[in-house]
Amino acid sequence: MLTYARPLAQLLEQLEKLPGIGPKSAQRLAFHLLRAPREETEKLAQAVRDVRDKIRPCARCGNFTDEELCDICLDPRRDEALLC
């Protein structure tokens, strides 16, 4: 069995928690991140932080948004009598 340095093992463990990501996919993603430029990995980390901090359910329909109401609910052309 292959053992990894603690930071890499922790990354693999967290990646495997994502839906559809098994051990091999987690390894591919982790090794990609290790080879990627630092700016790319920083952008990914910031995007994950931003989505957790800024995205919430729309107050009217529950769609994901970064405002009180989503773009669909704010669209004046939307027929509110229709569900979809």
N, CA and C atoms as a LAMMPS dump frame, in Angstrom:
ITEM: TIMESTEP
0
ITEM: NUMBER OF ATOMS
252
ITEM: BOX BOUNDS ff ff ff
-5.0000000000000000e+02 5.0000000000000000e+02
-5.0000000000000000e+02 5.0000000000000000e+02
-5.0000000000000000e+02 5.0000000000000000e+02
ITEM: ATOMS id mol type element x y z
1 1 1 N 0.842 -1.175 0
2 1 2 C 0 0 0
3 1 3 C 0.893 1.246 0
4 2 1 N 0.545 2.205 -0.834
5 2 2 C 1.31 3.431 -0.967
6 2 3 C 0.888 4.432 0.095
7 3 1 N 1.877 5.057 0.745
8 3 2 C 1.561 6.083 1.731
9 3 3 C 2.019 7.436 1.186
10 4 1 N 1.282 8.479 1.54
11 4 2 C 1.561 9.825 1.061
12 4 3 C 1.894 10.729 2.245
13 5 1 N 2.595 11.819 1.953
14 5 2 C 2.84 12.837 2.965
15 5 3 C 1.491 13.316 3.492
16 6 1 N 1.457 13.711 4.762
17 6 2 C 0.197 14.068 5.43
18 6 3 C -0.653 15.084 4.637
19 7 1 N -0.09 16.195 4.126
20 7 2 C -0.943 17.145 3.388
21 7 3 C -1.582 16.522 2.144
22 8 1 N -0.831 15.691 1.436
23 8 2 C -1.374 15.041 0.246
24 8 3 C -2.429 14.01 0.645
25 9 1 N -2.183 13.257 1.692
26 9 2 C -3.161 12.272 2.172
27 9 3 C -4.46 12.965 2.594
28 10 1 N -4.334 14.126 3.242
29 10 2 C -5.534 14.866 3.66
30 10 3 C -6.302 15.384 2.449
31 11 1 N -5.581 15.857 1.423
32 11 2 C -6.25 16.305 0.198
33 11 3 C -6.981 15.144 -0.457
34 12 1 N -6.332 14.005 -0.566
35 12 2 C -6.973 12.825 -1.157
36 12 3 C -8.234 12.449 -0.382
37 13 1 N -8.137 12.476 0.93
38 13 2 C -9.282 12.138 1.785
39 13 3 C -10.457 13.093 1.518
40 14 1 N -10.182 14.378 1.409
41 14 2 C -11.244 15.358 1.172
42 14 3 C -11.822 15.228 -0.238
43 15 1 N -10.973 15.008 -1.232
44 15 2 C -11.456 14.857 -2.606
45 15 3 C -12.354 13.633 -2.745
46 16 1 N -12.018 12.56 -2.035
47 16 2 C -12.823 11.336 -2.108
48 16 3 C -14.224 11.523 -1.527
49 17 1 N -14.431 12.554 -0.74
50 17 2 C -15.754 12.832 -0.184
51 17 3 C -16.692 13.462 -1.205
52 18 1 N -16.133 13.946 -2.308
53 18 2 C -16.974 14.553 -3.346
54 18 3 C -17.747 13.468 -4.088
55 19 1 N -18.983 13.761 -4.499
56 19 2 C -19.782 12.752 -5.206
57 19 3 C -19.109 12.33 -6.511
58 20 1 N -19.048 11.027 -6.718
59 20 2 C -18.5 10.485 -7.963
60 20 3 C -16.984 10.434 -8.003
61 21 1 N -16.317 10.804 -6.929
62 21 2 C -14.855 10.79 -6.893
63 21 3 C -14.388 9.643 -6.003
64 22 1 N -13.783 8.67 -6.629
65 22 2 C -13.21 7.555 -5.89
66 22 3 C -11.719 7.774 -5.691
67 23 1 N -11.028 6.781 -5.179
68 23 2 C -9.602 6.924 -4.893
69 23 3 C -8.753 7.289 -6.115
70 24 1 N -8.993 6.645 -7.239
71 24 2 C -8.191 6.927 -8.438
72 24 3 C -8.446 8.334 -8.96
73 25 1 N -9.703 8.753 -9.006
74 25 2 C -10.022 10.113 -9.465
75 25 3 C -9.436 11.142 -8.511
76 26 1 N -9.491 10.85 -7.223
77 26 2 C -8.908 11.764 -6.23
78 26 3 C -7.411 11.906 -6.46
79 27 1 N -6.743 10.805 -6.758
80 27 2 C -5.311 10.868 -7.047
81 27 3 C -5.033 11.71 -8.281
82 28 1 N -5.803 11.502 -9.341
83 28 2 C -5.597 12.277 -10.567
84 28 3 C -5.781 13.76 -10.307
85 29 1 N -6.838 14.112 -9.564
86 29 2 C -7.087 15.525 -9.249
87 29 3 C -5.967 16.103 -8.382
88 30 1 N -5.557 15.367 -7.376
89 30 2 C -4.511 15.845 -6.475
90 30 3 C -3.195 16.04 -7.224
91 31 1 N -2.83 15.085 -8.061
92 31 2 C -1.573 15.212 -8.796
93 31 3 C -1.645 16.341 -9.819
94 32 1 N -2.819 16.565 -10.378
95 32 2 C -2.997 17.713 -11.275
96 32 3 C -2.759 19.013 -10.504
97 33 1 N -3.333 19.106 -9.319
98 33 2 C -3.164 20.31 -8.508
99 33 3 C -1.699 20.521 -8.112
100 34 1 N -0.985 19.444 -7.857
101 34 2 C 0.437 19.556 -7.51
102 34 3 C 1.273 20.089 -8.675
103 35 1 N 0.876 19.749 -9.899
104 35 2 C 1.612 20.192 -11.087
105 35 3 C 1.129 21.543 -11.606
106 36 1 N -0.053 21.959 -11.213
107 36 2 C -0.636 23.204 -11.727
108 36 3 C 0.109 24.421 -11.162
109 37 1 N 0.074 25.513 -11.907
110 37 2 C 0.666 26.747 -11.371
111 37 3 C -0.05 27.174 -10.091
112 38 1 N 0.687 27.776 -9.185
113 38 2 C 0.134 28.209 -7.904
114 38 3 C -1.09 29.104 -8.087
115 39 1 N -1.062 29.991 -9.093
116 39 2 C -2.186 30.901 -9.324
117 39 3 C -3.473 30.118 -9.613
118 40 1 N -3.337 29.024 -10.351
119 40 2 C -4.509 28.205 -10.684
120 40 3 C -5.1 27.563 -9.428
121 41 1 N -4.241 27.045 -8.575
122 41 2 C -4.753 26.404 -7.36
123 41 3 C -5.325 27.441 -6.395
124 42 1 N -4.734 28.638 -6.372
125 42 2 C -5.272 29.712 -5.523
126 42 3 C -6.656 30.145 -6.01
127 43 1 N -6.838 30.213 -7.316
128 43 2 C -8.152 30.578 -7.87
129 43 3 C -9.202 29.522 -7.513
130 44 1 N -8.817 28.257 -7.585
131 44 2 C -9.735 27.179 -7.218
132 44 3 C -10.107 27.278 -5.743
133 45 1 N -9.114 27.47 -4.891
134 45 2 C -9.372 27.578 -3.448
135 45 3 C -10.281 28.774 -3.158
136 46 1 N -10.05 29.897 -3.827
137 46 2 C -10.879 31.082 -3.615
138 46 3 C -12.306 30.846 -4.106
139 47 1 N -12.456 30.155 -5.229
140 47 2 C -13.791 29.853 -5.75
141 47 3 C -14.579 28.986 -4.767
142 48 1 N -13.909 28.021 -4.133
143 48 2 C -14.572 27.17 -3.14
144 48 3 C -14.984 28.011 -1.93
145 49 1 N -14.092 28.869 -1.461
146 49 2 C -14.435 29.747 -0.335
147 49 3 C -15.602 30.67 -0.703
148 50 1 N -15.553 31.257 -1.893
149 50 2 C -16.606 32.184 -2.316
150 50 3 C -17.968 31.505 -2.405
151 51 1 N -18.003 30.308 -2.934
152 51 2 C -19.295 29.626 -3.078
153 51 3 C -19.896 29.318 -1.712
154 52 1 N -19.042 28.971 -0.743
155 52 2 C -19.553 28.708 0.611
156 52 3 C -19.991 29.988 1.314
157 53 1 N -19.301 31.082 1.056
158 53 2 C -19.58 32.331 1.749
159 53 3 C -20.683 33.164 1.101
160 54 1 N -20.855 33.052 -0.217
161 54 2 C -21.713 33.992 -0.939
162 54 3 C -22.984 33.394 -1.545
163 55 1 N -23.033 32.098 -1.72
164 55 2 C -24.192 31.486 -2.381
165 55 3 C -25.194 31.023 -1.333
166 56 1 N -26.465 31.308 -1.608
167 56 2 C -27.557 30.923 -0.701
168 56 3 C -28.801 30.655 -1.535
169 57 1 N -29.83 30.088 -0.941
170 57 2 C -31.059 29.847 -1.693
171 57 3 C -31.821 31.149 -1.927
172 58 1 N -32.423 31.244 -3.085
173 58 2 C -33.293 32.372 -3.407
174 58 3 C -34.447 32.382 -2.405
175 59 1 N -34.792 33.558 -1.922
176 59 2 C -35.859 33.689 -0.93
177 59 3 C -37.225 33.286 -1.488
178 60 1 N -37.374 33.33 -2.799
179 60 2 C -38.67 33.016 -3.406
180 60 3 C -38.76 31.572 -3.898
181 61 1 N -37.734 31.109 -4.615
182 61 2 C -37.863 29.797 -5.263
183 61 3 C -36.869 28.747 -4.779
184 62 1 N -35.816 29.168 -4.073
185 62 2 C -34.834 28.213 -3.574
186 62 3 C -33.672 27.952 -4.51
187 63 1 N -33.689 28.546 -5.702
188 63 2 C -32.567 28.416 -6.63
189 63 3 C -31.319 29.03 -5.987
190 64 1 N -30.134 28.6 -6.381
191 64 2 C -28.906 29.17 -5.821
192 64 3 C -28.654 30.552 -6.395
193 65 1 N -28.266 31.483 -5.52
194 65 2 C -28.01 32.856 -5.924
195 65 3 C -27.056 33.518 -4.946
196 66 1 N -26.511 34.647 -5.355
197 66 2 C -25.692 35.427 -4.434
198 66 3 C -26.412 36.701 -4.011
199 67 1 N -27.677 36.81 -4.361
200 67 2 C -28.524 37.941 -3.99
201 67 3 C -29.731 37.413 -3.204
202 68 1 N -30.608 38.305 -2.781
203 68 2 C -31.832 37.887 -2.072
204 68 3 C -32.715 37.036 -2.99
205 69 1 N -32.884 37.514 -4.251
206 69 2 C -33.661 36.789 -5.257
207 69 3 C -32.76 36.426 -6.426
208 70 1 N -33.003 35.279 -7.041
209 70 2 C -32.187 34.832 -8.173
210 70 3 C -32.567 35.606 -9.44
211 71 1 N -31.754 35.448 -10.475
212 71 2 C -31.996 36.141 -11.744
213 71 3 C -33.334 35.736 -12.364
214 72 1 N -33.743 34.509 -12.178
215 72 2 C -35.016 34.047 -12.748
216 72 3 C -36.18 34.777 -12.087
217 73 1 N -36.166 34.849 -10.765
218 73 2 C -37.251 35.527 -10.046
219 73 3 C -37.238 37.037 -10.279
220 74 1 N -36.079 37.599 -10.563
221 74 2 C -35.984 39.038 -10.818
222 74 3 C -36.356 39.416 -12.245
223 75 1 N -36.443 38.434 -13.136
224 75 2 C -36.746 38.707 -14.549
225 75 3 C -38.179 39.207 -14.684
226 76 1 N -38.38 40.447 -15.138
227 76 2 C -39.733 40.994 -15.254
228 76 3 C -40.573 40.289 -16.329
229 77 1 N -39.927 39.58 -17.238
230 77 2 C -40.652 38.851 -18.296
231 77 3 C -41.191 37.513 -17.803
232 78 1 N -40.775 37.074 -16.63
233 78 2 C -41.178 35.772 -16.104
234 78 3 C -42.65 35.798 -15.716
235 79 1 N -43.361 34.759 -16.167
236 79 2 C -44.774 34.587 -15.812
237 79 3 C -44.827 33.862 -14.469
238 80 1 N -45.155 34.573 -13.415
239 80 2 C -45.152 33.993 -12.077
240 80 3 C -46.235 32.945 -11.876
241 81 1 N -47.177 32.839 -12.822
242 81 2 C -48.216 31.832 -12.743
243 81 3 C -47.685 30.452 -13.16
244 82 1 N -46.542 30.435 -13.843
245 82 2 C -45.958 29.178 -14.301
246 82 3 C -44.904 28.702 -13.319
247 83 1 N -44.865 27.4 -13.12
248 83 2 C -43.912 26.81 -12.195
249 83 3 C -42.508 26.746 -12.806
250 84 1 N -42.427 26.315 -14.053
251 84 2 C -41.119 26.196 -14.734
252 84 3 C -41.044 27.149 -15.9
